[in-house]
Amino acid sequence: MLRNISRKETFLSETYLAMTDKQKILNCLNHLPYEGEPPIMFFTMNPGMFGIKNIELPVNERGMGSTGYDVFGVHWTAAAQASHYTLDQQPRYSDIESWRDELKIPNIEKLDWSTFIKESEEIDREKYVVTLTSYMGPFERATSLTSFEDCLVNLISEPEEFSDLIGAIADYKIALLTKAISIAKPDVVNIHDDWGTANSTFMNPDLWREVIKPHIKRIYDCVIEGGAIVVQHSCGKIGPLVGDIVEMGASAWEAQADCNDIPALTAQYGDKLCILGGLAGEEGEAFGGPPAETSGDAPKVEKPPLPPEQYPAYPEFPSYLFD
């Protein structure tokens, strides 16, 4: 589970608490002058803190401590918490050469947009930087459609087929965001796609550039052409890809601070990219890294699962969304 750990002292700063000017945040994102301390910019799931407010898109993209089906028909369990895998998951296609025939892509026109439209009309645009958050980017989505291992094997063994799959997912994202942007007129679109473990990128950076990057660029172009700013959320040690994020047109990166050299990356890219380094693995442990060392024979404390009555509500299989 992710948590914000950076600049704790700023949360208590009377100076900062008085700073609610939307323009200051937008100036920072656009690398324009502003007065005083840099603003806290926390976009993911932000309900209205620090001058930023997120409008939820009308899709269930992933399980967040809940049991049920997401918009692609992937089943999640509450035991998975906020991870990127599901227990006893059934693949959504049998092999990489069959995905076109077997995988069902959601039809965004069949979504219920009524609540999204209402929230877009009611939000205080003088007070807030209006944000949309797009969870489960193309690579993350691909990891949920099979086992993670099969996903990476498909990527390495059949890069052209895998790129076409990523492209189809990106097409869905572009259709979704194009309509959402036309309705909500957001200032920022926060795009989620995790590309690394605590130790390295999931794949060779050159392979990422060949297979993943062209489709991420298309999503960026959709957002920028719609008049919004791109903020890329990507956990893991993805330093080799940060230059590509800048090149594609992102204004900010929500980074995982405990596995990236934030000072070095800021020195290299800080004049072009706001690096928001406030994310870490649960209890400070980086995702994919070794467990923290303990002294003596301290017992491992297991976290009990939520009782069923506390599981958040989650939908049944969304068959009505498919063509």
ChimeraX attribute file (.defattr): number of C-alpha atoms within 10 A of each C-alpha:
attribute: neighborCount
match mode: 1-to-1
recipient: residues
	/A:1	13
	/A:2	17
	/A:3	13
	/A:4	14
	/A:5	15
	/A:6	15
	/A:7	11
	/A:8	10
	/A:9	7
	/A:10	15
	/A:11	13
	/A:12	10
	/A:13	10
	/A:14	9
	/A:15	11
	/A:16	16
	/A:17	12
	/A:18	9
	/A:19	18
	/A:20	17
	/A:21	15
	/A:22	18
	/A:23	15
	/A:24	20
	/A:25	23
	/A:26	17
	/A:27	13
	/A:28	18
	/A:29	22
	/A:30	15
	/A:31	15
	/A:32	10
	/A:33	9
	/A:34	14
	/A:35	9
	/A:36	10
	/A:37	11
	/A:38	13
	/A:39	22
	/A:40	19
	/A:41	21
	/A:42	19
	/A:43	27
	/A:44	21
	/A:45	16
	/A:46	18
	/A:47	14
	/A:48	16
	/A:49	14
	/A:50	24
	/A:51	24
	/A:52	25
	/A:53	25
	/A:54	25
	/A:55	22
	/A:56	19
	/A:57	20
	/A:58	17
	/A:59	17
	/A:60	19
	/A:61	18
	/A:62	25
	/A:63	25
	/A:64	20
	/A:65	21
	/A:66	23
	/A:67	22
	/A:68	20
	/A:69	20
	/A:70	19
	/A:71	24
	/A:72	23
	/A:73	24
	/A:74	23
	/A:75	25
	/A:76	26
	/A:77	20
	/A:78	21
	/A:79	18
	/A:80	17
	/A:81	18
	/A:82	16
	/A:83	14
	/A:84	17
	/A:85	22
	/A:86	21
	/A:87	11
	/A:88	10
	/A:89	15
	/A:90	15
	/A:91	17
	/A:92	19
	/A:93	16
	/A:94	14
	/A:95	13
	/A:96	20
	/A:97	14
	/A:98	11
	/A:99	17
	/A:100	14
	/A:101	9
	/A:102	13
	/A:103	16
	/A:104	17
	/A:105	17
	/A:106	22
	/A:107	15
	/A:108	19
	/A:109	12
	/A:110	11
	/A:111	16
	/A:112	12
	/A:113	16
	/A:114	10
	/A:115	13
	/A:116	16
	/A:117	16
	/A:118	12
	/A:119	14
	/A:120	20
	/A:121	13
	/A:122	8
	/A:123	16
	/A:124	12
	/A:125	16
	/A:126	11
	/A:127	16
	/A:128	21
	/A:129	25
	/A:130	25
	/A:131	28
	/A:132	26
	/A:133	22
	/A:134	21
	/A:135	21
	/A:136	21
	/A:137	22
	/A:138	25
	/A:139	25
	/A:140	20
	/A:141	20
	/A:142	21
	/A:143	18
	/A:144	23
	/A:145	23
	/A:146	22
	/A:147	18
	/A:148	15
	/A:149	10
	/A:150	16
	/A:151	19
	/A:152	18
	/A:153	14
	/A:154	19
	/A:155	24
	/A:156	15
	/A:157	11
	/A:158	13
	/A:159	19
	/A:160	14
	/A:161	18
	/A:162	24
	/A:163	22
	/A:164	16
	/A:165	22
	/A:166	24
	/A:167	19
	/A:168	16
	/A:169	20
	/A:170	23
	/A:171	17
	/A:172	17
	/A:173	22
	/A:174	20
	/A:175	15
	/A:176	20
	/A:177	23
	/A:178	16
	/A:179	15
	/A:180	22
	/A:181	21
	/A:182	11
	/A:183	15
	/A:184	21
	/A:185	17
	/A:186	23
	/A:187	20
	/A:188	26
	/A:189	26
	/A:190	25
	/A:191	26
	/A:192	21
	/A:193	19
	/A:194	22
	/A:195	22
	/A:196	21
	/A:197	18
	/A:198	22
	/A:199	16
	/A:200	19
	/A:201	19
	/A:202	16
	/A:203	15
	/A:204	11
	/A:205	19
	/A:206	12
	/A:207	13
	/A:208	19
	/A:209	15
	/A:210	13
	/A:211	23
	/A:212	23
	/A:213	20
	/A:214	17
	/A:215	23
	/A:216	24
	/A:217	18
	/A:218	17
	/A:219	25
	/A:220	24
	/A:221	18
	/A:222	19
	/A:223	25
	/A:224	16
	/A:225	12
	/A:226	18
	/A:227	16
	/A:228	21
	/A:229	23
	/A:230	26
	/A:231	28
	/A:232	27
	/A:233	24
	/A:234	20
	/A:235	27
	/A:236	27
	/A:237	26
	/A:238	23
	/A:239	19
	/A:240	14
	/A:241	18
	/A:242	19
	/A:243	14
	/A:244	15
	/A:245	21
	/A:246	17
	/A:247	11
	/A:248	18
	/A:249	19
	/A:250	26
	/A:251	20
	/A:252	24
	/A:253	22
	/A:254	23
	/A:255	25
	/A:256	29
	/A:257	24
	/A:258	20
	/A:259	24
	/A:260	19
	/A:261	14
	/A:262	18
	/A:263	13
	/A:264	11
	/A:265	16
	/A:266	16
	/A:267	9
	/A:268	13
	/A:269	15
	/A:270	15
	/A:271	9
	/A:272	18
	/A:273	24
	/A:274	21
	/A:275	24
	/A:276	22
	/A:277	22
	/A:278	20
	/A:279	25
	/A:280	24
	/A:281	22
	/A:282	11
	/A:283	11
	/A:284	15
	/A:285	15
	/A:286	24
	/A:287	22
	/A:288	14
	/A:289	14
	/A:290	10
	/A:291	10
	/A:292	9
	/A:293	6
	/A:294	9
	/A:295	5
	/A:296	6
	/A:297	6
	/A:298	7
	/A:299	7
	/A:300	7
	/A:301	6
	/A:302	6
	/A:303	6
	/A:304	7
	/A:305	13
	/A:306	13
	/A:307	8
	/A:308	10
	/A:309	7
	/A:310	11
	/A:311	16
	/A:312	13
	/A:313	11
	/A:314	16
	/A:315	12
	/A:316	13
	/A:317	15
	/A:318	17
	/A:319	12
	/A:320	10
	/A:321	18
	/A:322	15
	/A:323	9
